[in-house]
């Protein structure tokens, strides 16, 4: 037996034992894909285990995140900070080897994966980011950015809509440094793949502009490494390598769905290891370790050569080098300048104000990039005079995603993961549902991505209930770690920008289609607290009206009516999540306990009632509205001074 095959056998044995030890995991893909990923790690993967943030490293995404035991074992064997003891703690509480790969938890893991297909779209985002950097900073003789993005996926990933949207866009953009490893074993959890899917994947990918390579025996190391070498030669297309494999090969259940989520019991494990000629438990022989560490040393040497090349680049191209080192600098952003330059747009819709603010941010930030799901003229989330990113113009800062909300969110996650890009995506608030899986993963990984959801209330009117968001903002706020900003003017909008960029947390902006009249006493600084008083009655208030976005004007106008008989304060609450982070003392100053508190918002979200004082009520929308003129729809829903005042007076009477 040669050393390569011996290494693969030990990889299989340790991976299988890792799963058996946990009595949980996914044995099928772990065993079936071992040759693919060993060939990749040994012969092709450019990494430096001693510096996993090396800019010019290859990016690898395990979209089929259930193959984590295989991934962790490879990382351990090739010198990353994962010990054999860590493998023994696979799937245990707070271990470095969780059930699915987690960003910032396990050394070498580039992205959290598990929900199938998301990783494919993340990889497309990383490949886009690579082309942006390559176009900006490479010059004759100096390929400063010169690496690949690899993604491992299975049948399940490619059935997911998010993956199909992403690979379609990747083909259109000709991302030739993107290579997809497709573990085609024709088995899913429910049974043979053909009970649900009979498509010709090769023809489908060719039709989408991909280069296709077939490997008849994906369980052959030599066939796998040759195919990856061929894929790296693609000049103007992304490449999918279709590896035909046998799931759970070498076990009694090979080729069947029952091996997918199985683990080997003690006797089965011993029999499996005997076939592999492996006697030890959680052990890597010295010759196998030497083979793997030779690859690790090669990666470190490549990094050192890159550093030397970068030093020469700094001398021969000082301006480009200066731009490269400053490219991801977020500390230089002058938010006061943005405020000053967009103040003239006060009184317009927040989607329009956001358009001008984005362009001002882009002027300061070369790393800003983003796009919309085919609604740029409506959501207005695009950067002026910045060009459109395409296969022919990779300096463009606006990405046309097409009608692909699922992929858009996950692709922007990938760009943010690549390095410290400032990224944004946009669609109508009513369609944010399409993006929820990506938004959830974004929040979990703490990625500072901005989402601009426009047409944010029933005021959109004539498009009818399908386009009138009611429950969507509640869904966004329900995502743990996702911050929602619903600004009433330009000051609060820019406060949301600063919060996202400085806190490294994702922010979903809820922006109006309709204009919002100028509002006195709004504050950029106070908006950074999430909520603040914008109208103070000067004494102990009897009523506190709390509102966000366009409803702040309604709250102020209603206060003018109520203050004839009552002491009324008005609070602007652009972000419930940020307000919740403030001290108890601050929150009680803004929202006194004894006052009747009314939260006004054209949604059915009751989250505010968990944050506001006990004597609080939601004045919201609890049913889908009719199609009609936006102002009429809003009025009929009761969002007018007369109806709101009556509601409040009735609550005051009930108290007395």
C-alpha positions in Angstrom: 0.0 0.0 0.0 1.4 3.4 -1.0 1.6 6.3 1.5 -1.2 8.2 -0.2 -3.7 5.4 0.1 -2.5 4.7 3.6 -3.2 8.3 4.5 -6.7 8.2 3.0 -7.4 5.0 5.0 -6.4 6.6 8.2 -8.5 9.7 7.3 -11.5 7.4 6.9 -10.8 5.5 10.1 -10.4 8.6 12.2 -13.4 10.3 10.7 -15.6 7.2 11.3 -14.3 6.8 14.8 -15.0 10.5 15.5 -18.6 10.0 14.5 -18.9 6.7 16.4 -17.4 8.2 19.5 -20.1 10.9 19.4 -22.8 8.4 18.5 -24.0 11.0 16.1 -23.0 12.4 12.7 -23.1 11.7 9.0 -21.0 8.7 8.1 -22.1 8.4 4.5 -20.6 11.5 3.0 -17.7 11.4 5.4 -16.5 8.1 4.0 -17.7 8.6 0.4 -16.0 11.9 -0.1 -12.7 11.2 1.6 -10.6 10.7 -1.6 -12.0 14.0 -3.1 -11.1 16.2 -0.1 -7.8 14.4 0.6 -6.7 15.1 -2.9 -7.7 18.7 -2.6 -6.0 19.3 0.7 -2.8 17.4 -0.2 -2.2 18.7 -3.8 -4.2 21.9 -4.4 -5.3 23.8 -1.3 -3.2 26.9 -0.8 -3.3 27.6 3.0 -1.1 28.6 5.9 -2.2 26.8 9.0 -0.1 29.2 11.1 -1.9 32.3 9.6 -5.4 31.5 8.6 -6.1 35.1 7.7 -3.5 35.2 5.0 -5.1 37.4 2.3 -4.1 35.3 -0.7 -5.1 32.0 0.7 -7.6 29.8 -1.2 -11.1 29.9 0.2 -12.8 26.6 0.9 -16.5 26.3 1.8 -18.0 23.0 3.0 -21.6 23.7 1.8 -22.5 20.1 2.7 -21.8 21.0 6.3 -22.9 17.6 7.6 -19.5 16.3 6.3 -17.9 18.1 9.2 -16.2 15.1 10.8 -14.3 14.6 7.5 -13.4 18.3 7.4 -12.2 18.5 11.0 -10.1 15.4 10.6 -8.4 16.9 7.5 -7.8 20.1 9.3 -6.2 18.2 12.2 -4.1 16.1 9.9 -2.8 19.1 7.9 -1.7 21.1 10.9 -4.5 23.4 11.9 -5.2 24.0 15.5 -7.4 20.9 16.0 -6.1 18.1 18.1 -7.1 14.4 18.1 -8.6 15.2 21.5 -10.8 17.8 19.8 -12.0 15.1 17.4 -12.9 13.0 20.4 -15.1 15.9 21.6 -17.0 16.1 18.3 -20.5 17.4 18.8 -20.0 17.9 22.5 -21.0 21.1 24.3 -18.8 24.1 23.5 -16.2 21.9 21.7 -14.0 23.2 18.8 -15.7 20.5 16.7 -19.4 21.3 16.6 -22.0 19.3 14.7 -21.7 21.6 11.6 -18.8 23.9 10.8 -19.0 27.3 12.7 -17.1 30.4 11.7 -14.8 31.7 14.4 -15.2 28.5 16.4 -12.9 26.0 14.5 -9.5 27.0 13.2 -9.5 27.0 9.4 -13.3 27.2 9.0 -14.1 30.1 6.6 -17.9 30.1 7.0 -20.7 28.5 9.1 -22.6 26.0 7.1 -25.3 23.4 7.6 -28.4 24.7 5.8 -27.9 23.1 2.4 -27.1 25.4 -0.6 -26.2 28.4 1.5 -22.5 27.6 1.3 -22.6 27.4 -2.5 -23.9 31.0 -2.6 -21.3 32.0 0.0 -18.6 30.6 -2.3 -20.0 32.6 -5.2 -19.7 35.7 -3.0 -16.1 34.9 -2.1 -15.3 34.4 -5.8 -16.8 37.8 -6.7 -14.7 39.4 -3.9 -11.5 37.7 -5.3 -12.2 39.2 -8.8 -12.7 42.6 -7.3 -9.4 42.5 -5.5 -7.6 40.9 -8.5 -8.9 43.6 -10.9 -7.9 46.5 -8.5 -4.5 45.4 -7.4 -2.8 43.0 -9.8 -0.4 44.4 -12.4 2.1 43.1 -14.8 4.5 40.8 -13.0 2.6 41.0 -9.7 -0.4 38.8 -9.2 -0.9 39.9 -5.6 -4.4 38.4 -5.6 -4.2 35.0 -7.2 -6.2 32.2 -5.5 -9.2 30.0 -5.9 -12.5 29.6 -4.2 -13.5 25.9 -3.7 -16.9 24.6 -2.6 -17.9 21.1 -1.7 -21.5 20.2 -2.1 -23.8 17.3 -2.6 -27.1 16.3 -4.2 -29.0 18.1 -1.4 -27.2 21.4 -1.9 -27.9 21.5 -5.6 -31.6 20.8 -5.1 -31.9 23.9 -3.0 -33.1 27.1 -4.8 -30.5 29.3 -3.2 -27.7 27.2 -4.8 -29.4 27.2 -8.2 -29.8 31.0 -8.1 -26.2 31.5 -7.1 -24.6 29.2 -9.7 -26.7 30.8 -12.5 -25.3 34.2 -11.5 -21.8 32.8 -11.3 -22.0 31.5 -14.8 -23.2 34.9 -16.1 -20.3 36.6 -14.3 -17.8 34.1 -15.6 -16.1 33.5 -12.2 -13.3 31.3 -13.5 -11.6 31.0 -10.1 -14.7 29.3 -8.6 -14.5 25.5 -8.5 -17.4 23.4 -7.3 -16.8 19.9 -6.0 -20.1 18.0 -6.5 -20.2 14.7 -4.6 -22.7 12.9 -6.8 -23.7 9.7 -4.9 -27.3 9.6 -6.0 -28.6 9.1 -2.5 -30.6 11.4 -0.2 -32.0 10.9 3.3 -35.3 9.7 1.9 -33.9 7.2 -0.6 -32.5 7.2 -4.1 -32.1 10.7 -5.6 -34.2 9.8 -8.6 -37.4 9.6 -6.5 -37.3 13.4 -6.5 -34.7 14.6 -9.1 -34.0 13.2 -12.5 -32.3 16.2 -14.1 -29.0 16.1 -16.1 -26.7 18.2 -13.9 -23.9 18.4 -16.5 -26.2 19.8 -19.2 -27.8 22.2 -16.8 -24.5 23.6 -15.7 -23.3 23.9 -19.2 -26.4 25.8 -20.1 -25.6 28.2 -17.2 -22.2 28.9 -18.6 -20.1 26.5 -16.5 -17.2 24.3 -17.5 -18.1 20.6 -16.6 -15.6 17.9 -15.7 -16.8 14.4 -15.0 -15.0 11.9 -12.7 -16.4 8.4 -13.1 -14.6 7.1 -10.0 -14.8 9.8 -7.3 -13.4 7.4 -4.8 -10.1 7.3 -6.7 -7.5 9.8 -5.3 -5.7 9.9 -8.6 -8.8 10.6 -10.7 -9.8 13.4 -8.2 -6.5 15.2 -8.2 -6.2 15.1 -12.0 -9.7 16.6 -12.3 -8.9 19.4 -9.8 -5.8 20.2 -11.8 -7.8 20.5 -15.0 -10.4 22.7 -13.3 -7.8 25.2 -12.3 -6.9 25.8 -15.9 -10.4 27.2 -16.8 -9.9 30.7 -18.3 -13.4 32.2 -18.5 -15.9 30.0 -16.8 -16.5 28.6 -13.3 -16.0 24.8 -13.1 -18.1 22.0 -11.6 -16.4 18.7 -11.1 -19.0 15.9 -10.9 -17.5 13.2 -8.8 -19.4 9.9 -9.0 -19.0 8.4 -5.5 -20.4 5.6 -3.4 -21.9 6.9 -0.1 -20.5 5.1 2.9 -18.1 3.0 0.8 -16.6 0.1 2.6 -19.4 -0.2 5.2 -22.2 -2.8 5.2 -24.7 0.0 4.2 -22.7 1.5 1.4 -24.8 3.0 -1.4 -27.9 3.2 0.6 -29.8 6.1 2.3 -29.5 4.4 5.7 -25.8 5.2 5.9 -26.4 9.0 5.5 -26.8 9.8 9.2 -25.5 6.6 10.6 -22.6 5.8 12.9 -20.7 2.5 13.3 -21.2 0.5 16.4 -18.1 -0.9 18.1 -18.0 -4.2 16.2 -18.9 -2.5 12.9 -16.2 0.1 13.4 -13.6 -2.6 14.1 -14.6 -4.5 11.0 -14.4 -1.3 8.9 -11.0 -0.4 10.3 -9.7 -3.9 9.6 -10.6 -3.5 5.9 -8.6 -0.3 6.0 -5.7 -2.0 7.8 -5.9 0.5 10.6 -5.5 -1.0 14.1 -5.0 2.1 16.3 -7.6 4.4 17.8 -7.5 8.2 17.0 -3.9 7.8 15.8 -1.9 9.3 12.9 1.2 7.4 11.9 4.4 9.4 11.6 4.7 8.7 7.8 1.1 9.9 7.3 1.7 12.9 9.4 4.9 13.7 7.5 3.1 13.6 4.2 0.4 16.0 5.4 2.9 18.3 7.1 4.9 18.5 3.9 1.8 20.1 2.3 1.4 22.4 5.3 5.1 23.5 4.9 4.4 24.1 1.2 1.6 26.4 2.1 3.7 28.3 4.6 6.4 28.7 2.0 3.9 30.0 -0.5 2.8 32.6 2.0 6.5 33.6 2.6 7.0 34.0 -1.1 3.9 36.1 -1.4 5.2 38.3 1.4 8.4 38.8 -0.5 6.5 39.5 -3.7 4.4 42.0 -1.8 7.5 43.8 -0.5 8.8 44.2 -4.1 5.3 45.4 -5.1 5.4 48.1 -2.4 8.6 49.4 -3.9 7.7 49.2 -7.6 4.0 50.2 -7.2 3.9 52.4 -4.1 0.5 53.9 -4.8 -1.2 50.6 -5.5 0.4 49.1 -2.4 -0.8 52.1 -0.3 -4.3 51.6 -1.7 -4.2 47.8 -0.9 -3.1 48.4 2.7 -5.8 51.1 3.1 -8.5 49.2 1.2 -10.3 47.7 4.2 -9.8 50.6 6.6 -13.1 51.4 8.3 -11.7 53.8 10.9 -11.3 56.6 8.4 -15.1 56.9 7.7 -16.4 60.4 8.5 -20.0 60.0 9.3 -20.4 63.7 10.0 -19.4 64.4 6.5 -22.1 62.0 5.2 -24.7 63.8 7.4 -23.6 67.2 6.1 -23.7 66.3 2.5 -27.2 64.6 2.6 -28.9 67.1 4.9 -30.4 68.8 1.8 -32.5 65.7 1.1 -34.3 65.9 4.4 -38.1 65.6 3.9 -37.8 63.0 1.2 -38.5 59.2 1.5 -35.9 57.3 3.4 -35.2 55.1 0.3 -34.2 58.3 -1.6 -32.1 59.6 1.3 -30.4 56.2 1.5 -29.5 56.4 -2.1 -27.6 59.6 -1.6 -26.1 58.4 1.7 -24.8 55.2 0.0 -23.1 57.3 -2.7 -21.4 59.4 0.0 -20.3 56.3 1.9 -18.9 54.9 -1.3 -16.8 58.1 -1.9 -15.0 57.3 1.4 -15.0 53.5 1.2 -13.5 51.7 -1.8 -14.5 48.4 -0.2 -18.3 49.2 -0.4 -20.1 46.9 -2.8 -23.7 45.6 -3.1 -26.8 45.4 -5.1 -30.5 44.6 -5.4 -32.7 41.7 -6.6 -33.7 43.5 -9.8 -35.4 46.5 -8.0 -32.6 49.1 -8.1 -34.9 51.8 -9.7 -37.5 51.2 -7.0 -35.4 50.5 -3.9 -32.8 53.1 -5.1 -30.1 51.1 -3.3 -27.3 51.8 -5.8 -24.2 53.9 -5.9 -24.0 56.7 -8.3 -21.2 56.8 -10.9 -19.8 53.5 -9.6 -20.5 51.2 -12.5 -22.2 47.8 -12.6 -20.1 44.7 -11.7 -20.0 42.3 -14.6 -17.7 39.8 -16.3 -16.4 42.7 -18.4 -16.2 45.3 -15.7 -15.0 44.0 -12.4 -14.5 47.4 -10.8 -18.3 48.0 -10.7 -19.6 48.5 -7.2 -23.3 47.7 -8.1 -24.2 44.1 -8.5 -27.3 43.2 -10.5 -28.5 39.9 -8.8 -31.5 39.5 -11.0 -34.7 38.2 -9.3 -32.6 36.1 -6.9 -33.3 37.2 -3.3 -32.3 33.8 -1.8 -28.9 33.9 -3.3 -28.4 37.6 -3.0 -28.3 37.5 0.8 -26.0 34.5 0.9 -23.7 35.9 -1.7 -23.3 39.1 0.2 -22.4 37.0 3.3 -19.7 35.4 1.2 -18.3 38.8 0.1 -18.3 40.0 3.7 -16.5 36.8 4.8 -13.8 37.1 2.2 -12.3 40.1 4.1 -13.6 43.4 5.6 -15.7 44.5 2.7 -18.7 46.8 3.5 -21.6 45.2 1.7 -25.3 45.8 1.2 -28.3 44.1 -0.4 -31.8 45.3 -1.1 -35.3 44.4 -2.0 -38.9 45.3 -0.9 -39.6 44.6 2.7 -42.5 42.3 1.7 -39.9 40.0 0.0 -37.4 39.9 2.8 -38.9 36.5 3.6 -37.0 35.0 0.7 -33.8 36.0 2.5 -34.4 34.8 6.0 -32.0 31.8 6.0 -29.2 34.0 4.8 -30.1 36.7 7.3 -30.1 34.2 10.1 -26.7 32.8 9.1 -25.4 36.4 8.8 -26.6 37.2 12.3 -25.1 34.0 13.7 -21.7 34.8 12.2 -21.9 38.5 13.2 -21.3 39.8 9.7 -21.7 43.6 9.3 -23.9 43.5 6.2 -26.6 46.2 5.6 -29.9 45.2 4.1 -32.1 47.9 2.7 -35.8 46.8 2.7 -37.9 49.5 1.1 -41.6 50.0 0.5 -41.8 49.2 4.2 -45.5 49.6 5.1 -49.1 49.4 3.9 -48.5 52.9 2.5 -47.3 51.1 -0.7 -51.0 50.8 -1.3 -52.0 49.9 -4.8 -49.8 46.9 -5.2 -52.1 45.2 -2.7 -51.6 43.0 0.3 -49.0 40.8 -1.4 -46.7 43.9 -1.4 -47.9 45.5 1.8 -45.5 44.2 4.6 -47.2 43.7 7.9 -45.5 40.7 9.6 -42.1 41.0 7.9 -40.5 43.4 10.3 -41.5 41.1 13.1 -39.8 38.3 11.4 -36.6 40.4 11.0 -36.6 41.4 14.6 -37.1 37.8 15.7 -33.7 36.8 14.3 -31.3 36.8 17.2 -28.5 39.2 16.5 -30.1 40.9 13.6 -30.5 44.6 14.3 -33.4 46.4 12.7 -33.3 50.2 12.0 -36.4 52.0 10.9 -35.2 55.6 10.6 -37.5 58.6 10.3 -34.9 60.8 8.6 -31.3 61.1 7.3 -29.8 61.4 10.8 -31.3 58.2 12.1 -30.4 56.4 8.8 -26.7 57.3 9.1 -26.7 56.3 12.7 -27.7 52.8 11.4 -24.8 52.9 9.1 -22.4 53.7 11.9 -23.9 51.1 14.2 -23.5 48.3 11.6 -19.9 49.2 10.6 -18.6 49.8 14.1 -20.4 47.1 16.0 -19.8 44.4 13.3 -23.4 43.3 13.4 -25.9 43.0 10.5 -28.5 45.7 10.2 -31.8 45.4 8.4 -33.1 48.9 7.4 -36.8 49.4 6.9 -37.2 52.3 4.5 -40.2 54.2 3.2 -41.4 54.6 -0.4 -43.3 57.7 0.6 -41.8 61.0 1.6 -41.5 61.9 5.3 -41.9 65.5 6.3 -39.1 67.3 8.2 -39.1 66.4 11.9 -37.6 68.7 14.5 -35.2 67.5 17.2 -34.1 64.3 15.6 -30.5 63.4 16.5 -27.7 61.3 15.0 -26.1 60.8 18.4 -29.3 60.0 20.2 -30.3 57.6 17.5 -27.2 55.5 18.3 -29.1 54.7 21.5 -31.9 53.1 19.6 -34.6 55.4 21.0 -34.8 58.9 22.4 -37.2 61.7 23.3 -37.9 64.1 20.4 -40.8 66.0 22.0 -40.6 66.6 25.8 -43.7 68.1 27.5 -41.4 69.5 30.2 -43.1 67.7 33.1 -44.1 64.2 34.1 -45.8 62.7 31.1 -49.2 61.1 31.3 -48.9 59.7 27.8 -45.7 58.6 25.9 -46.1 58.0 22.1 -43.4 55.8 20.7 -43.0 55.5 16.9 -40.5 54.6 14.2 -40.1 55.6 10.6 -42.9 57.3 8.9 -45.1 56.9 12.0 -43.0 59.4 14.0 -44.8 62.3 12.1 -48.2 60.8 13.1 -47.1 60.5 16.7 -46.0 64.2 16.8 -49.3 65.4 15.1 -51.3 63.3 17.5 -49.4 64.7 20.5 -50.4 68.2 19.4 -54.1 67.1 19.6 -53.7 65.2 22.9 -51.7 67.9 24.7 -54.8 70.1 24.9 -55.8 67.8 27.8 -52.7 65.7 28.7 -49.0 65.9 29.2 -47.5 64.0 26.2 -43.9 63.0 25.3 -43.0 61.6 21.9 -40.1 59.1 21.5 -38.5 58.2 18.2 -37.5 54.5 18.3 -35.4 53.7 15.2 -34.1 50.4 16.7 -35.7 48.4 19.5 -32.7 46.1 19.6 -30.2 48.9 20.1 -32.5 50.6 22.7 -32.7 47.3 24.6 -28.8 47.4 24.9 -28.9 50.6 26.9 -28.7 51.0 30.6 -31.8 50.6 32.7 -31.5 54.2 33.9 -31.4 55.5 30.3 -34.4 53.4 29.3 -36.5 54.6 32.2 -35.7 58.2 31.5 -36.9 57.8 27.9 -39.9 55.6 28.9 -41.2 56.5 32.4 -42.9 53.6 34.1 -46.1 55.3 35.1 -47.1 56.8 31.8 -49.5 55.2 29.3 -47.2 54.2 26.5 -48.4 53.6 23.0 -46.1 52.0 20.3 -47.2 53.1 16.9 -46.1 51.1 13.9 -47.8 49.8 10.7 -47.0 46.2 11.6 -48.2 43.5 13.8 -44.9 43.2 15.8 -45.4 42.9 19.5 -41.7 42.8 20.3 -41.9 46.4 21.6 -44.2 45.3 24.3 -41.4 43.2 25.8 -39.2 46.3 26.0 -41.6 49.1 26.9 -43.1 49.6 30.4 -45.9 47.4 31.6 -48.6 49.9 30.8 -48.0 49.8 27.0 -50.1 49.0 24.0 -49.4 48.4 20.3 -51.2 50.5 17.7 -50.5 48.4 14.7 -52.0 46.5 11.8 -53.6 43.1 12.3 -55.0 42.3 8.9 -54.1 42.4 5.3 -55.3 45.6 3.6 -57.1 46.3 0.4 -55.3 47.5 -2.7 -55.7 51.2 -3.2 -54.0 54.6 -3.0 -51.4 54.5 -0.3 -52.7 57.4 1.6 -56.2 56.0 1.5 -55.0 52.6 2.7 -53.1 54.1 5.6 -56.1 56.2 6.6 -58.6 53.3 6.4 -56.2 51.3 8.6 -56.6 54.0 11.3 -53.3 55.7 11.0 -54.6 59.2 11.4 -54.7 61.7 14.2 -58.4 61.2 14.8 -58.4 57.4 15.1 -55.2 57.3 17.1 -56.3 60.0 19.5 -59.6 58.1 20.1 -57.7 54.9 20.8 -55.5 56.7 23.4 -58.4 58.4 25.1 -60.2 55.1 25.5 -57.1 53.6 27.1 -56.9 56.5 29.5 -60.5 56.1 30.4 -60.0 52.4 31.1 -57.2 53.2 33.4 -59.3 55.6 35.4 
